[in-house]
């Protein structure tokens, strides 16, 4: 059966024949697949392009699979990636070590490819069904956000959506690294959360439409105050995310971190579904915090 949503699988396997076979097989099943042959490359690949699932060999030529799993679980960005150990090791101690690291499944060589396919499918299904929070900011995303927006559509009045978008974060990450970009996301989420806590109502909501687009569900009575607080605080903060040596360059630097905001109210509807609502909201983004 061909997969419809094309989940992204990363294979970390030093046996080139096995890696090539798995890559070809899962591509035929409809998945997006990539592979690396070294543990360090597996860690880097996960941090650069977050996969939906990792098939990980324990015996690797540099660091072993246990160390790869340990590093992935310690990093906020990669901590939630489902991992299947694929290995020749069969001892109880090996299984316990893998489970202790939070590995989701374990299959030994030689393996039944159909069994592996079913294990991959089941893990991805369970992962999709989770009410997910963003691993960096801890804010709700995906199912939880969709659930809150469904409530808005059912209410049909009294609500306003505010989108707050960080632009050029990918360029910032390429220049300064994942730790720095995660700090930007965490600081931004904290400023938004604090503004809603201080100025919003008890039913207000903060989450992610996607990793760089934040959503606030509020009312017309509190919208202006929340939006102005966030705009002022982030306008002041954006420059300080850069190293001191780069701050003086200001707008001369290409792809500078900027902010765009937009809003949508119940009166702008009706909206056919949540996807339409999110699409229209993102189309409302204008302006920059640095303007």
C-alpha positions in Angstrom: 0.0 0.0 0.0 1.4 3.4 -1.0 1.7 6.0 1.7 -0.3 9.2 1.0 1.5 11.7 3.2 5.1 10.8 2.2 6.6 10.6 5.7 10.3 11.2 5.7 12.5 8.3 6.9 16.2 8.4 7.6 18.2 5.2 7.5 21.5 5.1 9.4 23.2 1.9 8.3 26.9 1.2 7.5 26.2 -1.9 5.4 25.8 -0.3 2.0 23.8 -3.2 0.5 21.3 -3.1 3.4 21.1 0.7 3.3 20.5 0.7 -0.5 17.9 -2.1 -0.2 15.9 -0.4 2.5 16.1 3.0 0.7 14.7 1.5 -2.5 12.1 -0.6 -0.7 10.6 2.3 1.3 10.6 4.6 -1.6 8.5 2.1 -3.5 6.1 2.2 -0.5 5.7 5.9 -1.0 8.0 7.3 1.6 10.6 10.0 1.3 13.9 8.2 2.2 17.5 9.3 2.8 20.4 7.3 4.2 23.8 7.9 5.8 26.4 5.4 6.8 28.0 7.0 9.9 26.6 7.9 13.3 27.8 11.5 13.3 26.2 12.0 9.9 23.0 10.6 11.2 22.9 13.1 14.1 23.7 16.0 11.7 21.0 14.9 9.2 18.4 14.8 11.9 19.2 18.2 13.1 19.3 19.7 9.7 16.1 18.1 8.2 13.9 16.7 10.9 12.8 13.2 9.8 9.5 11.6 10.8 11.3 8.3 11.7 14.8 6.9 12.0 15.9 3.3 11.3 19.1 3.1 13.2 21.8 0.4 13.2 23.7 -0.1 16.5 27.0 -1.1 15.0 28.4 1.9 13.1 32.0 2.8 12.1 32.3 5.8 14.3 29.9 6.4 17.2 27.5 3.5 17.8 23.7 3.6 17.5 23.3 3.9 21.3 25.3 7.2 21.2 23.3 8.5 18.2 20.0 7.8 20.0 21.4 9.4 23.2 22.3 12.6 21.4 19.0 12.8 19.5 17.0 12.3 22.8 19.0 15.0 24.6 18.4 17.7 21.9 15.0 19.5 22.1 14.7 19.6 18.3 15.2 15.9 17.8 14.0 14.4 21.1 10.6 13.2 19.8 11.7 11.5 16.6 10.6 7.8 16.6 13.6 5.4 16.4 13.7 1.8 15.4 16.9 0.0 16.2 18.0 -2.4 13.4 20.9 -4.6 14.6 22.5 -8.0 14.9 22.7 -7.6 18.7 20.3 -9.9 20.5 21.2 -9.8 24.1 18.8 -8.7 26.8 21.3 -6.0 28.0 21.3 -4.5 24.5 17.6 -4.3 24.3 17.4 -2.8 27.8 20.0 -0.1 26.9 18.0 0.8 23.8 14.7 1.0 25.7 16.4 3.0 28.4 17.3 5.6 25.8 13.7 5.9 24.7 14.1 3.9 21.5 10.6 3.1 20.2 11.2 -0.4 18.6 13.8 -3.0 18.1 14.3 -5.5 15.3 17.2 -7.9 14.8 19.0 -9.0 11.6 18.3 -11.0 9.6 14.9 -9.3 9.5 11.6 -9.8 7.7 11.1 -6.7 5.5 7.4 -6.9 5.7 7.6 -6.9 9.5 9.8 -3.9 9.4 7.4 -2.1 7.0 4.5 -2.8 9.5 6.6 -1.5 12.4 7.4 1.6 10.5 3.8 2.2 9.6 2.5 1.6 13.1 5.1 4.0 14.6 4.3 6.7 12.2 0.6 6.3 12.8 1.0 6.6 16.5 3.2 9.6 16.1 0.6 11.3 13.9 -2.1 10.7 16.4 -0.2 12.4 19.3 -1.3 15.8 20.5 2.0 17.3 19.7 3.8 20.2 21.4 6.7 22.0 19.7 10.0 20.4 21.0 11.8 23.8 21.2 9.1 26.1 22.6 6.8 23.7 24.3 3.8 25.4 22.7 0.9 23.4 21.2 1.1 22.6 17.5 -0.6 20.3 14.9 -3.5 18.4 16.4 -3.9 20.8 19.4 -3.9 23.9 17.3 -6.4 22.3 14.8 -8.6 21.4 17.7 -8.6 25.0 19.0 -9.3 26.4 15.5 -12.2 23.9 15.1 -13.7 25.4 18.3 -13.4 28.8 16.7 -15.3 27.7 13.6 -18.0 26.1 15.7 -18.4 29.3 17.8 -18.5 31.5 14.7 -18.2 34.8 16.6 -16.3 36.6 19.3 -12.8 35.4 18.3 -9.8 37.0 16.6 -6.7 35.2 15.3 -3.3 36.9 15.4 -0.4 35.4 13.5 3.2 36.4 14.4 5.8 35.2 11.9 9.6 35.1 12.3 11.1 35.5 8.8 14.6 34.5 7.7 15.1 32.1 10.7 16.6 29.5 8.3 19.2 31.9 7.1 20.0 32.8 10.7 20.3 29.1 11.6 22.7 28.5 8.7 25.0 31.3 9.9 24.8 30.9 13.7 23.7 27.3 14.3 20.8 25.4 15.8 21.4 26.5 19.4 21.2 30.1 18.5 18.1 29.7 16.3 16.4 27.6 19.1 17.1 30.5 21.5 15.3 32.9 19.1 12.3 30.6 19.0 12.2 30.2 22.8 12.6 33.9 23.5 9.9 34.8 20.9 7.5 32.2 22.4 8.1 33.5 25.9 7.4 37.1 24.9 4.2 36.1 23.2 3.1 33.9 26.1 3.8 36.6 28.6 1.9 39.2 26.6 -1.2 37.0 26.4 -0.9 36.0 30.0 -0.7 39.7 31.1 -3.2 41.3 28.7 -5.4 38.5 27.4 -8.4 36.5 28.8 -8.5 33.2 30.4 -9.7 31.4 27.2 -6.9 32.9 25.0 -4.6 30.4 23.3 -1.0 30.5 22.0 0.4 27.8 19.7 2.3 27.2 16.4 0.7 27.1 12.9 4.2 25.9 11.9 7.6 26.2 13.6 8.1 29.9 12.7 4.5 31.1 12.6 2.9 31.6 16.1 -0.8 31.7 16.6 -2.8 33.7 19.2 -6.5 33.2 19.7 -8.0 36.1 21.5 -10.8 38.7 21.4 -11.2 42.1 19.8 -11.0 43.7 23.3 -7.5 42.5 24.0 -6.1 42.1 20.4 -4.5 45.6 20.1 -2.8 45.5 23.5 -1.4 42.0 22.9 -0.2 42.9 19.4 1.4 46.1 20.4 3.2 44.5 23.4 4.6 41.7 21.2 5.6 44.1 18.4 7.5 46.4 20.8 9.2 43.7 22.7 10.4 41.8 19.6 11.5 45.0 17.9 13.8 45.6 20.8 14.9 42.0 21.1 15.6 40.9 17.5 18.9 42.8 17.3 20.2 41.1 20.5 19.9 37.7 19.0 22.9 38.5 16.9 26.5 38.4 18.2 27.8 41.8 19.2 30.2 42.0 16.2 27.2 41.8 13.8 24.7 44.1 15.5 26.2 47.3 14.1 25.6 46.0 10.5 21.8 46.2 11.1 19.8 46.3 7.9 23.0 45.9 5.8 23.0 42.2 6.5 21.0 40.2 4.0 18.2 38.0 5.3 18.0 39.8 8.7 15.5 38.4 11.2 12.3 40.2 10.8 8.7 40.0 12.1 5.4 40.0 10.2 2.0 40.0 11.8 -1.6 39.5 10.6 -5.0 39.0 11.9 -8.3 37.4 11.0 -11.6 37.7 12.8 -14.8 35.6 12.9 -16.5 38.4 10.8 -14.1 37.6 7.9 -15.8 34.2 7.4 -17.4 31.9 6.9 -14.5 29.5 6.5 -14.9 26.1 4.9 -12.5 24.3 7.3 -9.4 24.7 9.5 -7.0 24.5 6.5 -8.8 27.3 4.7 -8.8 29.4 7.9 -5.0 28.9 8.4 -4.2 29.7 4.8 -6.2 32.9 4.9 -4.6 33.9 8.2 -1.1 33.5 6.8 -2.1 35.6 3.8 -2.9 38.5 6.1 0.7 39.0 7.3 2.1 42.5 6.6 4.8 44.7 7.9 8.0 44.1 9.9 8.9 44.6 13.5 12.0 46.6 12.4 9.9 49.1 10.3 
